[in-house]
Amino acid sequence: VKAIDAVGGIDVEVENTFDDYEYPIPGKETAEPESERYEHIHFDKGNIHMDGETALKFVRSRHGTSGENSDFARSKRQEALIKALREKVLSFETLSNPQKISELVANLGKSIDTDISIKDALEFYKLFKKLGGIKTFVLDDSKIQGLPNNRSSLLVHPSPADYGGAYVLISQDDDFSIISSYIRDVFLQDEATTSARP
């Protein structure tokens, strides 16, 4: 929360409009009536500017509507937030402001262990700009078109009863070559796009 606030908030791409009517209010876990334990949060689809508190609610929500109530949906929201924070931290606006960098380091505390000076951080900014972006994706049971052997997803989730009540993902037939090939293609496609740029 403090790190996001230290950089002036972040712009996050929200994939789906959703509501969560059961977002827990800190400190009210045992409040009566039970309705006093929760608050209603809402996010609209699109690019949304978020402060630290809003961003925390966005990634912690577990009971969202519109399919945003699964661990996979939450993982995708966390990925979107991390991407947005990375872009903001590595922006010229942040790296050219020693006060913002100092606040970031102070707020992240034990999460950072570095001997890089603020001056050297500017060199990392230049290097980041040359990368042309970073490719990420979530490996889950989402529907994907064009997979071989009439597959509709890379992974499937069997009945939780077969795994002691746990929600797990497995390969349909223990053949991980299709998954490996898909991941390789994602990165090779990204490299081909980068090399084709003028």
Rosetta blueprint (number, residue, H / E / L):
1 V L
2 K H
3 A H
4 I H
5 D H
6 A H
7 V L
8 G L
9 G L
10 I E
11 D E
12 V E
13 E E
14 V E
15 E L
16 N L
17 T L
18 F E
19 D E
20 D E
21 Y E
22 E E
23 Y E
24 P E
25 I L
26 P L
27 G L
28 K L
29 E L
30 T L
31 A L
32 E L
33 P L
34 E H
35 S H
36 E H
37 R H
38 Y E
39 E E
40 H E
41 I E
42 H E
43 F E
44 D L
45 K L
46 G E
47 N E
48 I E
49 H E
50 M E
51 D L
52 G H
53 E H
54 T H
55 A H
56 L H
57 K H
58 F H
59 V H
60 R H
61 S L
62 R L
63 H L
64 G E
65 T L
66 S L
67 G L
68 E L
69 N L
70 S L
71 D H
72 F H
73 A H
74 R H
75 S H
76 K H
77 R H
78 Q H
79 E H
80 A H
81 L H
82 I H
83 K H
84 A H
85 L H
86 R H
87 E H
88 K H
89 V H
90 L L
91 S L
92 F H
93 E H
94 T H
95 L H
96 S L
97 N L
98 P H
99 Q H
100 K H
101 I H
102 S H
103 E H
104 L H
105 V H
106 A H
107 N H
108 L H
109 G H
110 K H
111 S H
112 I L
113 D L
114 T L
115 D L
116 I L
117 S L
118 I H
119 K H
120 D H
121 A H
122 L H
123 E H
124 F H
125 Y H
126 K H
127 L H
128 F H
129 K H
130 K H
131 L H
132 G L
133 G L
134 I L
135 K L
136 T L
137 F L
138 V L
139 L L
140 D L
141 D L
142 S L
143 K L
144 I L
145 Q L
146 G L
147 L L
148 P L
149 N L
150 N L
151 R L
152 S L
153 S L
154 L L
155 L L
156 V E
157 H L
158 P L
159 S L
160 P H
161 A H
162 D H
163 Y H
164 G L
165 G L
166 A L
167 Y L
168 V L
169 L L
170 I E
171 S L
172 Q L
173 D L
174 D L
175 D L
176 F L
177 S H
178 I H
179 I H
180 S H
181 S H
182 Y H
183 I H
184 R H
185 D H
186 V H
187 F H
188 L H
189 Q H
190 D H
191 E H
192 A H
193 T H
194 T H
195 S H
196 A L
197 R L
198 P L
